[in-house]
Amino acid sequence: MPENSPANLADWLTYLEALHPKTIELGLERVNAVKTALQLTPSFPVILVGGTNGKGSTCAYLEAMLAAAGYRVGLYTSPHLLRYNERVRIDHRIADDAALCTAFSAVETARGAVSLSYFEFGTLAAMWLFARAEVDVAVLEVGLGGRLDAVNVFDPECSIVTSVDIDHTEYLGDTREKIGFEKAGIFRAGRPAICGDEQPPQSLLQHASDIGADLRVIGVAFSAVPEASGWHYNGQHEFRDLPHPAMTGRYQFNNAACAIAALETLGERLPVTEAAIRHGLQTACAVGRFQILPGQPEVILDVAHNPHAAAALAANLKARPSQGKTLVLMAMLADKDINGVVQAMQHEVDEWLLASLDVPRGATAQVLHEVLRKAGISVPITCSDNVEQGWRLACERARENDRICVFGSFYTVAQVLQLTGR
């Protein structure tokens, strides 16, 4: 315990940020040791959700469907947008400051001399709260990769990999095959392993086979078939004319189907009715996933920050054309594939508003501008010193029938959410 124990949540978070020499350190030995000291052996089933994109949405569907079925759900996600508390939800309620401080104190006492990263500390604290609250089921979102991510110290009843694409190459490798192996690390022998990628890397398929996981791949073991007025799910059960997911986008059908496929495998322990599935589809919400704010001009917020997610965002924009222009406010981290993102988005943008991101690893507007210049972008481009300045400029430029799309990072969306008071 620090000499002067943190007095509030803000102080705790400052302490946690300084506690470990590395922001990210993959590996399970340290977190496993503290898990044992905390006697964290959950009696409730755990669902792990990993993947390059789609994790947050899939977690939201699982939470909504299970809650509609009457279960007390613990949900742990990351990163947060506005407040750390968003990462931990119990029974649809965000954990309050006092609960998080108590949990942090328990982890701090248990860890002794073991050093934990910010994410590892938070993961153990969340599960400690879930155990104290006696939840019926916990849904844990993988922070990075899977095999060596902190949530993987917990033994899942079912694991989901939503998609596999290129991101976090400095930690996971620079090919889909390398990344697929890391993602597949959350699978378990003899346990259901759901894959929402229609063309999974061979490494994922091979690892699932090697350990004897019960692999179920979308398009083979289950499927989502969208139609104009609804969609059909085919898996262990067939659900016809399901309502469109509340979250917009073609890829949301796959995310929702992954959630349903996972729940089907847990049917004996956690039965969920079709009515609960339907309710969950209509109520699930993950902030910043093609989130459309009411009013004119239309504002769309999306945390897309890699080429795979940017291609999905571009497809969504194309599928609902604007009567006017599409103005894009983009701010990104410098270590992301900025060129790949620009290439994916360029045909859906009438005007680029680039902003410097004032966070560690943030790219300047000038760096973004150079990428656009090299890509041969010919539509208007304006640079701003920060996201707030870029947002004000977008609001000044946009006419009533135009739309503003804000994307590029969780940080970018979070800042605009604060500016709009959402």
N, C-alpha and C positions, 0 to 999 in steps of 0.2 A: 504494500500500500504506500502511495506517496506520503512524504512527511506531513504535508497538509492535504488531507483528502479533498478531492474536488468538491466544491460546494453545490454545483448545479450541472446541468447537462452540457452547457457550453464549455465549462471548465474540464469536464470529463473528456469531451471530444478533442480539446486542445491537448490534453495529456496523452490521449491515445495516438494522436498524430505524431507526437514526439517520442513515443515509447520504443519504437522499433526502427533500426537504421534504414530499412528499406520499406517503401510504400507497398510494394508487392514482392512477396517471397513465397514462391510455390513450394509445397512440401507439407506432409501430414504429420511428421513426428512430433513437432512442438504442440500443435493444436490437439493432437490425439492425447498427449500427456496431460494437458489441462482438462480435456473432456473426461478422462479417467478420474482425475482429482475431484472434479465436480460431480462424479457419479451420474453422468448424463447418459443413461441407457434408456431411450424412450420406450414406453410401453405402447405408444400410439404409432400407427403406420406413417412412414415418411415417403414423400414423392420428391425426387430430385429432377430439376428441369434445367437442362443445359442447351447449348446451341449458339451459333453466331448471331442470329437475329430471331426474334419471335419468342424469346424466353419470357419477357414481361407480360406479353399478351396471353400466352398459354397459362402462366401462373394465375392471371386474372380470371380466365375461364374456369380453371380448376376451383379457385376460391368461390366464385359465384355459384357454380353448379353444386358443389358440396354444401355450401351454406343454404342453398335453396332446398337441399335434401334434409336439412335440419341438423347438420354437423357443426361442431365448434371447430373452426379452422384457424390454424396458425400459419401466417404467410410471411416469409422472409425474402425480400427482394433488394436489389441494388442496381445502380446507385440511386440516391434520392434526388429529387428536383429542388424542393424548397426547404424541407426540414428533415433532419436525420430520422425523426420519429416515423416517417413514411416507410422506412425499411421493415418495420415490425408491426404486424397487424394481428390482432386476436379477435375472433368473432366479428370481423368487419370493422373493428375499431383500431385506430392508430394508437400505439403505445404512448403513454404520457411520459413526461420528463422524469417523474418520481420513480416509475417502474423501471425505466432504462437505467437510472442512476443506481438503483438497488441491484439490478442485474450486473452492471459493470463492477460494482463493489464485490459481488460474489465471485466473479471471474478473477478480479485482481487478487483477492485473498487466496484463491485456489492455485493461481499460476506460480506462486513462489518466485523462483529466479528465472523461470521460462519466459523468453521474450516472444510476444505476439504482435503481429501486424494489426493495423486498424481493422481490416476486414475480418481477420481471424477472431479478434476480440469481440467484435460485433456479432459474429456468427454464433459463438458460444453463449453470449448474452441472450440472443434471441431464443435459442433452444432452451436455455435455463428458464426464461419466461414462459415458453410454451409448456414445459413440464410443470411449472408451478400452477399454470392456468388449467391444467388437465385437459388440453385440447384433444379432440377426437382424431385429428390428422394434421400433419405439418407439410406444407409445400415450401420447398427451399429452392431458390434460384441460384444457380452456379454463378460465381462472380467472374471467374476467368478460366477458360479451358474446361477442366472437369477432373481429370485423373489426380491432379495435385491441388485441387481447390479445397478450401477449408470445409465446405459443406459435405465433401466426400468422406469425411470421418464418420458420418452417420450412415447406417445401413438401410438403404431404401427398399420398400416393398415393390416399387416401380420406378423406373428412370425414363426420362424423355430427352431426346436430342432433337430439337426443332429443325435445325438447319446447320449446314457446314459450309463456311466460306472463309475467305482470307481476311483476317483481322488479328491484332495483337501478335504479329509475326515474331517480335523480339522474344516472346515467351513461348509461343506454341509452334513455331516453325513457319516456313514460307510457302507451303503447298497444302492443298486440301487433304492430301493423304496424311501428312504429318499432323495437321490440325484434327482430322477425323479420328486419329488414334487417341489424341488427348481428350476429345469430347466423349469417346466411347468408354473412357475410364470410369464413368459413373454407372456403367452396366454391372450387373451382378449375376453370378452363376445361378441358373434355375429361376431367375426372376424376370418378369416382363420388362422388355427394353423397347420403347417406342421410338421410331425414327420418322420425323416429318419431312425429311429431305427426299425428294423423288428420285434423285440420283446420288445416293450416298457413296462416299469414297470406299474403295475396297478395304482400306485399313479398318474402317468401322465395322464392316461386315465380317472381316476376318477375326477381329478381336471378339466380337459377339459370339462367333462360332467357337473360337479357341476356349473361351471360358464357359461355354454352354448356357449363355443367356437366352431367354425366350424372346427372340427378336421379332418385331412386328413393324414392317416398313410400309409407309403410305404408298398407295398404288398397288400394293401386293396383298397385305393382310387387312387393310382398311382403306377407305377412300372417301373423299369429299367431292360431291358433284353439284356445283352451283347452277341454279336456274334463275330466271328473271324474278319470280315471286318468292323463292325460297331455295332450299338446298337439301340434298339427300346425303345421309351418312350410311355407309355400308361397312360393317365390321362383324363382330360377334352377333350384333343385332343390326336391324335395318330401321333407320328412322327417316321417314319421308316428310317432305314439306316442312322442314325446320325453318324457323325464322332466320333471316339474315343476321349475322352478328352485329351487335351495336357498334363495334369498332369497324371502321371502314377499310376496305382493301381486299383484293383477291387473295392475298396470302393469309388473311384472317380465317378463311375457311379451313386451310391446312392446320393453323394453330388450334382452332376449335376442335377439329377432328382428332388431333393429338391428345387433347384433354379428354375427349369422349373415349378414345381408345384406351387411355390409361385407366379411366374410371371403370370401364368394362372389365379390365383384368382384376380389379379390386372388388368386384361385385359381391363376393361372398362376405367380405369383411366390412365393406362400406357400400351397401346397395344404394344406387342413385336412380330415381325414376326418370322416365322420359319427360315428365312435366318439369322436373327440377333442371334437366338439361336445357329445355326450352327457355325456362326462366333465366338460367345462367347466361345463355347466349344474348339475351336482350338486356341484361343488366351489367355484364362484365365491362370494366373500364380500366384501361392503363393510360395514364396521362402521357401526352406527347407522342402517341402513336397515331399519326394522321388525325390529330385532334382538330376539329373544326370549331372555332369560336363563333358564337352567334353575332349577327350584325353585318353591316356593310361598311367598307368592303370586306369580303370574306377573308378570314385569317386561318391559315392551316399551320399547325405546329407538328413537327416530326423530329424525333431524336436520331434519325438516320445519320450514320457517321462512317459508313464503309460502302464500297461499290454495290454490294448485294442489296443492302437496305436502300441505297439511293435509287437503284433500278426499280425496286418495288414502289418507292415514292413517286418516281416518274410515271410509272404505269398507273398509279392512282390518280395523278393529276390529269393524265391523258384520258382516263375513263370518265372524268367529270369535267369537261372543258369549261373554261370561263368565258363569259360574254365579253369580257375585256381582256386586259393584259395580265400576265402572271409575273409579279415582281418577287424575286427571291432574295431573302436576307440570309446569308451564309456566314457562319463563323465556325472554325474547326480547330482541332488540335494539330500541331505541326507533324506529329508522328503517324498520322493517318494517311491513307492513300488518297490524297486530295485530287490528283489527276483522274484516278478511277471514278471518284465521286462526280467530278465535273463531266466526264465523258458520259456517265449514266444519266445525268440530269439535263444536259445542254439543250436538247430539242424541245423541252417543255418550259423554257425560260425566255421571257421577253426582255427582262432587265435584271441585271445582277447588282445587288447591294452587298458589298463585302465589308466585314467588320473584323477588327482585331479582337482576339479573345484574351482577356486579361486574367489568365490563370496559368499555373505552371504548365509548360509544354504547349501553350496556346500559340497559334500561328498569327502573324500580323496580316492585316488586310493587303499589304504590299506583296507578301509571299503568295497569298491566294490570287492576287491580280496577275502575278507572273505566270502562274499555272494556267490561268484562263487565256493569257496572251499566247502562250506556247500552244494551247489547244486550238487556237484560231477562232476564238469566240468573237463574233462581230456585232452582237447586240450591245446596248449601253451598259457600262460598268462604272460603279461609283464606289470609292473606298471611304470607310469611316474609322475613327480611332477606337471605337468600342461598340458593343452591341446596342447600348442605349441610343447612341447617336445614329446608328444604322436604322434602328426601329423608328425613331422620330422622322427620319428622312423617308422611310418607306410609307409611313402614314401621310406625310405631306404629298408624296408623289402619286399615291394610289387614288384613282377615281372610284366612284360608287360601284361600278360594274367590274372593276379589277379585283384581283385577289393577291394577298401577300402570303408567301410560303416561307416559314422560318425553319431552318434545319441546320444540321452539321455537327451537333454535339448536345449532350444532356445539359451542359453549361449554357449553351445558346438558348435553348427552350426555357430553361429555368429563369434566365434573366428576363425574357419577354413575358413569362407568366407573372413575374414580380411587377413588371412595368404596367401590365394590364390589370393587375389586382385580382388575378384569377386564383 
